[in-house]
Amino acid sequence: MRLGLIVAVAAFLIVGSDVLLDQWIIGYASAQFILGTAALIAGICLGLFAIIAGLGLAVAALLRHKPAPPSPEEPPEAAQVLTPARTVG
């Protein structure tokens, strides 16, 4: 998750700084257009984060340790009986 966040923020800063500064310096784009461009870039970076996070979760699920099933020779563990706590007083 951290890697996805770092990559997404870095992509937004790299792409956004170039595109948004060019639009602002040239002066032909309105503030609404620049805000729309920033929202579009943010959406793309959010999608990039989702892809990286999804891949990380998939790899983690594949590498997760699965407990071995109990062997038939071993007796099953006895169920623990829970009793209510006593009140003091």
C-alpha positions in Angstrom: 0.0 0.0 0.0 2.8 2.4 0.8 4.5 1.7 -2.5 1.3 2.4 -4.4 0.7 5.6 -2.5 4.3 6.8 -3.1 4.1 6.0 -6.8 0.7 7.7 -7.2 1.8 10.9 -5.4 5.1 11.0 -7.3 3.2 10.5 -10.6 0.8 13.3 -9.7 3.6 15.7 -8.8 5.6 14.9 -11.9 2.8 14.9 -14.4 0.7 17.5 -12.7 3.5 20.0 -12.2 4.4 20.0 -15.9 0.9 20.1 -17.3 -0.6 22.5 -14.8 2.3 24.9 -14.8 2.3 25.0 -18.6 -1.5 25.8 -18.6 -1.0 28.5 -15.9 2.0 30.2 -17.4 0.6 30.3 -20.9 -2.6 31.9 -19.5 -5.0 30.7 -22.1 -6.7 28.2 -19.8 -9.3 29.3 -17.3 -9.2 28.3 -13.7 -12.0 25.9 -14.2 -10.1 24.1 -17.0 -7.0 23.9 -14.9 -9.0 22.5 -12.0 -10.6 19.9 -14.3 -7.1 18.9 -15.6 -5.9 18.5 -12.0 -9.0 16.4 -11.2 -8.3 14.2 -14.3 -4.7 13.7 -13.4 -5.7 12.9 -9.8 -8.2 10.3 -11.1 -5.5 8.7 -13.2 -3.1 8.6 -10.3 -5.9 7.1 -8.1 -6.3 4.4 -10.6 -2.6 3.7 -10.6 -2.7 3.4 -6.9 -5.6 0.9 -7.1 -3.7 -1.2 -9.6 -0.5 -1.3 -7.5 -2.4 -2.0 -4.3 -4.5 -4.7 -5.9 -1.3 -6.4 -7.2 0.2 -6.2 -3.8 -2.8 -7.7 -2.1 -2.9 -10.5 -4.7 0.8 -11.3 -4.1 0.2 -11.2 -0.4 -2.7 -13.6 -0.7 -0.7 -16.0 -2.8 2.2 -16.0 -0.3 0.1 -16.3 2.8 0.9 -19.3 5.0 -1.9 -21.8 5.2 -2.0 -24.0 8.4 -1.7 -27.7 7.8 -4.9 -29.8 8.5 -4.9 -31.9 11.6 -3.8 -35.5 11.2 -6.3 -38.3 12.0 -4.0 -39.8 14.6 -4.1 -36.7 16.8 -7.1 -36.4 19.1 -9.1 -33.2 18.5 -8.6 -30.4 21.1 -11.2 -30.3 23.7 -13.6 -27.4 23.5 -13.1 -24.8 26.1 -16.1 -24.1 28.3 -16.7 -20.5 29.2 -18.2 -19.8 32.6 -19.7 -16.5 33.6 -17.5 -14.3 35.8 -18.3 -14.1 39.5 -19.4 -10.8 40.9 -17.5 -9.4 43.9 -19.5 -7.8 46.6 
